[in-house]
Each structure stands twice: as structure tokens, then as C-alpha cells.
Amino acid sequence: MRKLTRSNEHFKKALSKLPLGVASNFRYWGDEQTIYVDHGKGGRMWDIDGNEYIDYRLGYGPIILGYADERVDAAAREGMNVGGVFALATEREYEVAARISKMVPAAELVRFSNSGTEAVMAAMRVARAFTGKDGHVFMEGGYHGMSNVVMWAREFDDWRPGQPEPPIEPYGEGIPAVTRQLFHLVPMNDANALEDLLRKKQNEISSFVMEPIMGNCCAIAADAQYMKDVREICDRYDVLLIIDEVKTGFRVAKGGVQELYGVKADLCTFAKAIANGYPLSVVAGREDIMRRIGDGVAHGGTFTAHGVALAAAAKTLEILDETSALADIEAYGLKLQDGLSKILAERDIAHSYTGAPALMGLFFAEQPPADYREWVHSDYEFYDTLAPALHDEGVLVEPDSREPWFLCESHNVECLAETLDKFERAVDITLPKLKAIRTGTSQ
Ligand SMILES: Cc1ncc(COP(=O)(O)O)c(C=O)c1O
């Protein structure tokens, strides 16, 4: 049985200096479940108790090649030799920008930041400047980081179809109420809802900020027609389409989710996989829009385009662009899905997959949800019970069933065989456990 003795001890110490004992609220999994990492290598991670995990969280997506990838780390070390930051530019910024433009046609011009949050903030600011309008539309179930304007949502847990929609509320305390008026929400895969809103609020709305595969909501995916409609509606109502590729970018295809759907954003944002774990993010887009930066729109930052992260990105993108890494990840993902399906089908457990193999949602129903409202009312108890059993077996997936599984190039045949073996055991532990929970006979 997996033990977290040292992690639990460290948690108590960490709590004396860090709120929740961690550096990000999402890393707190409970007083006795919070894991402290020792190190990662390839597709695996070891905690400070020495437990080994095949990791399908991969830091919520940055790790696309594998932990401690020697090619990228050597490049990052070379980036260190440059000397850090200078409050001046380096030649490598052009090199990385040119590579991004080559891989993602919508990225005609590029600016760097450090986190996904910052890149999305920049995209929204440019959109407001370009259109002269301050509001934004978002999609239910979407996530766009920690800036105030994006931190609003509808809570559907107690809602049933036919009832009035729940109110839009802040994610937590400290979000200025005044930002609420900039925030509008539509469900995914409902082009009429978007059009109805824009017909009424066209003069207030600068942009539709969305993820065609919702990286924080079980990888629920837009259908192809919806994306075509969205592109057309945004053009018709003079609203910019901002595709947030912080999770999908340089992961689901070389050209990101835009390549998968054959759609071109006006502005798009990247982070995570771009530098295999080093902190770099990007806002990119149409030249006429992006030229507003420096021509009225402020953008910058002390650590922007840091030499280490930039060198890591140059190498990561070179590998993703010039090798079969992403195709190999996809092939692994398809084999993984086949194997999981076989185990589940043998036990008559209805399931489906959402998203793309490299960013996949495992969903326990025959049909995947079309939007967040459907997910909320699905039976996700099976996943919630399965995830801790997988952790005990040494397969690290997100305990929250809204987070998809992430795959990387280092997930190899051994990982696959082990994952399937462990998954089968975890399912067989989960089934009686869930039955006991549902019949009220659990301890
Ligand atoms: C789609 C999307 N946008 C933005 C962000 C924010 O990125 P960061 O956590 O780097 O600030 C995230 C983070 O998960 C994300 O998934």
C-alpha cells in the first residue's frame, strides 16, 4: 500500500510558511493526500516517500517530451550562459518567433510573457485596444488563468435543464465586482447562443476567448461545424476570435488546435508545452492587430523572454517541428485508449474519450458531453473513486475528473504495459468500493 508518511510530515512543516502548505491552491489535495515531489524523469515522477508514478498530469501539460529532457535541459544550460535578463532584447527572440509563425499560421507576429495568465491578459488588452470595446465572451467550463476579468463562472452543480440559469459568480474572494460587467458567458457547441448574445451586445464585446478543446473541463471538444460558425459569427459582429491554446498548443498538433480544426484565430495564446516545462508564454496573431503593441498598447515585463526559457523553447519547438514526437504521442494515446477500453468493456463499463489523444478526457458514459452543463450532470463518481486507486497503484492522474490526461514523448511501451496492468487492478478495486458507497455499506 502506498504510504505518504514523509509527504504528510512535510505538509505540517510547509503549512507554517505557505498557505495550504503549497505554492498553488491546486496542489493541495487534502492534509493527508498532498504529494511532495522528489524528482521526475521521462514520463515518471517520484515523491519524497519514494513512490514511483507513471505521470499523466505532467504539470497540467507543460511536459510534452518528458521530465528532465536532456536535449532541452542542455539548451537551457546554454541559455544560462547568456547571462539571464538584460532589459534588452536578444537575437533568439526572433528565432523562436519565426518558428512559432511557421508552425502556427495565425501567429503572424509574436510577443513573449512568462505564464498563460499573462499571455491571455495581453491578448484581451490588445483586443480591447483594437476594437475599442471592453467586454469579452467566454465559454462555460473554460479556464483562462488567474487575472480578474476571466475569474467568473456559472456554477451548475445544483442546476437542472429547464430551470433559470444560475448567476455568474466570481471564482473566489478578491475579484473586483466591477470586472463582472466585462464578462459574458455562452455554452460550448451552441452557435445560436453566441449569435444571440452578440446581436444584443455587439457594441460592448471585443472578443470571444475560447478553447476548442477545453483543457480544464474533461477535454470537452467543439464540433467542426461549431468552430466554422464561431469564426463566421465573430467576423460578422466585429468581434475578435481569441483561441487560448495554453493547453492545446504544441501538443494536440504541430499547429495546435487551430490545425486540428482548420480554423485561424485573430489572436492566440500559448504556454505550457512550448518549452517543455520552462516558463514561457506567447500572445500571437494577425499582424494588423499585433502591431497595436507598442503603438498605443503596453506590453512588457522584467522576465519576458528570459534567456533560459527562450533557449528551452527553441529546442523544444525544433524537436516538435522536425521530429515525429507529436505523432508518436498520438500513437501512444490511441494504444492507451484501446487498452483502457478493452479493460472497461470486459466489465461492461460505458465510457468514451474526449479531446485529442495527447490531451484526453476519460468520460464514463457512452456519449461524451457536448458542453459543461452535460458534464456536470453525468456520473463522474466512478472517476472520482478510480483516481485515488490509480494513485495507490502508481498511475498519477488528476483527482478532479475535469482535468484531462496528458501524454508525453517519454511514455514508452513499458509505461503502456504497466499503465494497463495497474488500471485493470484499480478498476477492480473501484467497482466493489463504488458499489459499497452507492448502497451505503462502505466503512
Ligand atoms: C487554457 C488555459 N489558459 C490559461 C491558463 C493559465 O496559465 P498559467 O497557469 O500558466 O497562468 C491555463 C492554465 O491551466 C489554461 O489551461
The ligand as an SDF file (V2000), in Angstrom:
LIG
                    3D

 16 16  0  0  0  0  0  0  0  0999 V2000
   -6.4300   27.3060  -21.3230 C   0  0  0  0  0  0  0  0  0  0  0  0
   -5.6040   27.9670  -20.2550 C   0  0  0  0  0  0  0  0  0  0  0  0
   -5.3950   29.2910  -20.3090 N   0  0  0  0  0  0  0  0  0  0  0  0
   -4.6610   29.9230  -19.3820 C   0  0  0  0  0  0  0  0  0  0  0  0
   -4.1060   29.2410  -18.3310 C   0  0  0  0  0  0  0  0  0  0  0  0
   -3.2890   29.9610  -17.3250 C   0  0  0  0  0  0  0  0  0  0  0  0
   -1.9380   29.5890  -17.4580 O   0  0  0  0  0  0  0  0  0  0  0  0
   -0.9230   29.7620  -16.2400 P   0  0  0  0  0  0  0  0  0  0  0  0
   -1.3170   28.7870  -15.2030 O   0  0  0  0  0  0  0  0  0  0  0  0
    0.4360   29.4780  -16.8710 O   0  0  0  0  0  0  0  0  0  0  0  0
   -1.0110   31.1720  -15.7910 O   0  0  0  0  0  0  0  0  0  0  0  0
   -4.2980   27.8620  -18.2270 C   0  0  0  0  0  0  0  0  0  0  0  0
   -3.7410   27.0980  -17.1120 C   0  0  0  0  0  0  0  0  0  0  0  0
   -4.0060   25.9530  -16.9040 O   0  0  0  0  0  0  0  0  0  0  0  0
   -5.0730   27.2080  -19.2190 C   0  0  0  0  0  0  0  0  0  0  0  0
   -5.2900   25.8920  -19.1770 O   0  0  0  0  0  0  0  0  0  0  0  0
  1  2  1  0
  2  3  1  0
  2 15  2  0
  3  4  2  0
  4  5  1  0
  5  6  1  0
  5 12  2  0
  6  7  1  0
  7  8  1  0
  8  9  2  0
  8 10  1  0
  8 11  1  0
 12 13  1  0
 12 15  1  0
 13 14  2  0
 15 16  1  0
M  END
$$$$
